[in-house]
Amino acid sequence: MDQSGFNLNACLALARRGDEQAVRELLQQLYPLMHKLVLAHLPRRTSAEDLCQMIAIKIVSKLDQYQGRVPIEHWVSRIAINTCLNAVKAEQSRPEVRWADLSAEQMRVLDAVTASDDELLPAQRMASREVVGLLLGALNPADRLVINLLHLEGHTLEEIRQLTGWSTALVKIRAFRARRKLKIIYRQLTRGGKL
């Protein structure tokens, strides 16, 4: 029993039997720990509150699996950290770029590139490279590779065929599809959406 009169073991026993009030009290006691862990491992695109809710759902759904060999705080910590790490992995496997993620300079470069045929200033060139990197990061690795080799490094189709082991026809098809994906990504980004 803690200073407030809360008995964790009694609450846990009642929560396991389906007592909704006990579940609420248990989660209320565990929330500060969950929130602290989420903030320490928070993925970029996920709100802390959303992750805390996911963790709470997992805790409630797995209460019958808690065997009491370790303090419940350790068990909850494992669930919280694993949930956060899974969210980070999911985010990394689906990279996205949003208009709001761009710096002011990158936004000006995108506007300048799309509105004018004029040469970019040196500072804008750096920002344009960063924007290109963000756009390429939204592609899958094979598409990113073919765009990089063909358009950024200037390799010929034959050189790319030799480097990758793909047929010339496959290089052409992948390049075409990758350019099409980049156009879609670019349109989404310039409309203020996300990739």
C-alpha positions in Angstrom: 0.0 0.0 0.0 1.4 3.4 -0.9 1.0 6.8 0.9 -2.3 7.5 -0.8 -3.8 4.2 0.5 -3.6 2.5 -2.9 -2.9 -1.2 -2.7 -1.4 -2.3 -6.0 -1.7 -6.0 -5.4 -5.4 -5.8 -4.4 -6.1 -3.5 -7.4 -4.3 -5.9 -9.7 -6.3 -8.9 -8.4 -9.5 -7.0 -9.0 -8.5 -5.8 -12.4 -7.7 -9.4 -13.4 -11.2 -10.4 -12.5 -12.6 -7.7 -14.8 -13.4 -4.9 -12.3 -13.4 -1.8 -14.5 -12.9 0.6 -11.6 -9.8 -1.4 -10.6 -8.5 -1.3 -14.2 -8.9 2.5 -14.2 -7.1 2.9 -10.9 -4.3 0.6 -12.0 -3.8 2.5 -15.2 -4.0 5.8 -13.3 -1.2 4.6 -11.0 0.9 3.3 -13.9 0.3 6.3 -16.3 3.2 8.5 -15.0 5.7 5.6 -15.6 4.2 4.9 -19.1 4.3 8.6 -20.0 7.9 9.0 -18.9 9.0 6.0 -20.9 7.1 7.1 -24.0 8.7 10.5 -23.9 12.1 8.9 -23.6 11.5 6.7 -26.7 8.9 8.7 -28.7 8.9 8.2 -32.4 8.8 11.4 -34.5 5.4 11.1 -35.9 3.5 9.6 -33.0 1.9 11.5 -30.2 2.8 10.6 -26.6 -0.8 10.3 -25.7 -1.6 7.8 -28.6 1.3 5.6 -27.5 0.3 5.7 -23.9 -3.2 4.6 -25.0 -1.7 1.7 -27.0 0.4 0.7 -24.0 -2.6 0.8 -21.7 -4.6 -1.4 -24.0 -1.8 -3.9 -24.2 -1.4 -3.9 -20.4 -5.1 -4.6 -19.8 -5.3 -7.2 -22.5 -2.2 -9.0 -21.1 -2.9 -8.7 -17.3 -3.5 -12.5 -17.1 0.0 -13.0 -18.4 1.6 -11.0 -15.6 3.0 -13.6 -13.2 4.3 -11.4 -10.4 7.9 -12.6 -10.6 9.0 -9.0 -11.2 7.5 -5.8 -10.0 4.6 -4.7 -12.2 6.5 -1.5 -13.0 9.2 -3.6 -14.7 6.6 -5.6 -16.6 4.9 -2.4 -17.7 8.2 -0.8 -18.7 8.9 -3.8 -21.0 5.6 -3.4 -22.7 6.0 0.4 -23.0 9.5 0.3 -24.4 8.7 -2.5 -26.9 5.6 -0.6 -28.1 7.7 2.5 -28.6 10.5 0.6 -30.4 7.9 -1.1 -32.7 6.5 2.3 -33.5 10.0 3.6 -34.3 10.6 0.6 -36.6 7.3 1.1 -38.3 8.1 4.8 -38.9 11.5 3.9 -40.3 10.0 1.4 -42.7 7.5 4.0 -44.0 9.5 7.2 -44.2 7.4 10.2 -45.0 8.1 13.9 -45.5 5.6 16.6 -44.8 5.5 20.2 -45.9 5.8 21.1 -42.2 9.0 19.1 -41.9 10.8 21.4 -44.4 12.8 24.3 -43.2 11.9 27.8 -44.4 14.9 27.7 -46.8 13.8 24.3 -48.2 10.3 25.7 -48.8 11.6 28.7 -50.6 13.8 26.5 -52.8 10.8 24.3 -53.7 8.8 27.4 -54.5 11.7 28.9 -56.5 12.4 25.7 -58.4 8.7 25.2 -59.4 8.1 28.8 -60.3 11.2 29.9 -62.1 13.9 28.7 -64.6 16.5 31.0 -63.0 19.7 29.5 -61.5 19.6 28.8 -57.8 21.8 30.8 -55.4 24.6 28.9 -53.6 22.6 28.8 -50.3 19.5 27.5 -52.2 21.6 24.8 -53.9 22.4 23.3 -50.5 18.7 23.4 -49.5 17.7 21.9 -52.8 20.1 18.9 -52.2 18.4 18.4 -48.8 15.0 18.5 -50.4 16.1 15.9 -53.0 17.5 13.8 -50.2 14.1 13.9 -48.4 12.2 13.1 -51.6 14.6 10.2 -52.4 14.2 8.9 -48.8 10.6 8.4 -49.4 11.4 5.9 -52.2 12.1 2.2 -51.7 15.8 1.3 -51.8 15.8 -0.1 -55.4 14.0 3.0 -56.8 16.3 5.3 -54.8 19.4 3.5 -56.2 18.3 3.7 -59.8 17.5 7.4 -59.6 20.8 8.1 -57.8 22.9 6.1 -60.4 21.1 7.4 -63.5 20.2 11.0 -62.7 22.5 12.1 -59.9 25.7 10.2 -60.7 25.1 10.2 -64.5 25.8 6.5 -65.2 24.6 5.0 -68.5 22.1 2.2 -68.6 24.9 -0.2 -69.5 26.9 0.9 -66.4 23.9 0.5 -64.2 23.2 -2.9 -65.7 26.8 -4.0 -64.8 26.6 -2.5 -61.3 23.3 -3.9 -60.3 23.1 -7.1 -62.4 19.6 -6.0 -63.7 18.8 -6.3 -67.3 18.7 -3.0 -69.3 15.0 -3.3 -69.7 14.6 -3.7 -65.9 16.8 -0.6 -65.3 14.6 1.4 -67.7 11.4 0.2 -66.1 12.6 0.9 -62.6 13.8 4.3 -63.6 10.5 5.1 -65.2 8.5 3.9 -62.2 10.8 5.7 -59.7 10.5 9.0 -61.6 6.7 8.6 -61.6 6.7 7.9 -57.8 8.9 11.0 -57.3 6.4 13.1 -59.2 3.6 11.9 -57.1 5.6 12.5 -53.9 6.5 16.0 -55.1 2.9 16.9 -55.9 1.8 15.7 -52.5 4.5 17.7 -50.8 3.8 20.9 -52.7 0.1 20.7 -51.9 1.0 20.7 -48.2 0.4 17.1 -47.7 2.7 14.3 -46.5 4.6 11.7 -48.3 
